[in-house]
């Protein structure tokens, strides 16, 4: 399984979930996006505001990178989907 981090881009000036970021474990990005949509009911491809950009930024992380990411991100503002 790979780890994909979905970060809320605050497009349109507001968050789309109760969390700032979400780690989704999946075989590939397409599967991660499908799991994310199923669990959060948010479209990871959506753009609420053209000037702000996408609603969510998606990046693939290794487990080592994920540990570093969590050090700098507020762990209380995150969610995990397996």
C-alpha positions as CSV (number, residue, x, y, z in Angstrom):
1,X,0.0,0.0,0.0
2,X,1.1,3.5,-0.8
3,X,0.2,6.6,1.3
4,X,-1.5,9.5,-0.4
5,X,-2.0,12.8,1.5
6,X,-4.9,15.0,0.5
7,X,-4.6,18.6,1.7
8,X,-7.5,20.9,1.8
9,X,-6.5,23.9,-0.4
10,X,-9.2,26.2,1.2
11,X,-10.4,27.0,-2.3
12,X,-13.2,29.5,-2.2
13,X,-12.0,30.6,1.3
14,X,-13.2,27.7,3.3
15,X,-12.3,24.1,4.2
16,X,-14.2,21.2,2.6
17,X,-14.0,18.8,5.6
18,X,-13.5,18.8,9.3
19,X,-9.8,18.1,8.8
20,X,-7.0,19.9,7.1
21,X,-5.4,16.9,5.6
22,X,-6.1,13.2,5.1
23,X,-3.9,10.2,4.5
24,X,-5.4,7.5,2.3
25,X,-3.7,4.1,1.9
26,X,-4.2,2.6,-1.5
27,X,-2.5,0.8,-4.3
28,X,-2.4,3.8,-6.6
29,X,-3.6,7.4,-6.9
30,X,-6.8,6.5,-8.7
31,X,-7.8,4.1,-5.9
32,X,-6.9,6.7,-3.3
33,X,-9.1,9.3,-4.9
34,X,-12.0,6.8,-5.1
35,X,-11.6,5.9,-1.4
36,X,-11.3,9.6,-0.5
37,X,-14.6,10.4,-2.3
38,X,-16.4,7.4,-0.8
39,X,-15.4,8.3,2.8
40,X,-15.6,12.1,2.6
41,X,-18.2,12.7,-0.2
42,X,-15.7,15.3,-1.6
43,X,-14.5,15.3,-5.2
44,X,-10.7,15.5,-5.1
45,X,-10.7,17.0,-8.6
46,X,-13.1,19.8,-7.8
47,X,-12.2,23.5,-8.1
48,X,-14.5,25.7,-6.1
49,X,-12.7,28.9,-7.0
50,X,-10.7,29.3,-10.3
51,X,-8.4,31.9,-8.7
52,X,-7.7,29.7,-5.7
53,X,-7.0,26.5,-7.6
54,X,-8.0,22.9,-6.7
55,X,-10.0,22.1,-3.6
56,X,-7.4,19.4,-2.7
57,X,-3.7,18.9,-3.3
58,X,-2.7,15.2,-3.5
59,X,0.8,13.9,-3.1
60,X,2.2,10.4,-2.7
61,X,4.5,9.8,0.4
62,X,6.7,7.0,1.5
63,X,6.3,5.9,5.1
64,X,9.5,7.9,6.0
65,X,8.2,11.0,4.4
66,X,4.8,10.6,6.1
67,X,6.5,10.5,9.5
68,X,8.3,13.8,8.6
69,X,5.1,15.3,7.3
70,X,3.2,14.5,10.5
71,X,5.9,16.2,12.5
72,X,5.2,19.5,10.8
73,X,1.4,19.1,10.3
74,X,-0.8,19.4,13.3
75,X,-1.6,15.7,13.9
76,X,-4.9,16.7,15.5
77,X,-6.1,18.1,12.2
78,X,-5.5,15.0,10.2
79,X,-7.6,11.9,9.3
80,X,-6.6,8.5,8.0
81,X,-8.5,6.3,5.6
82,X,-7.4,2.7,5.1
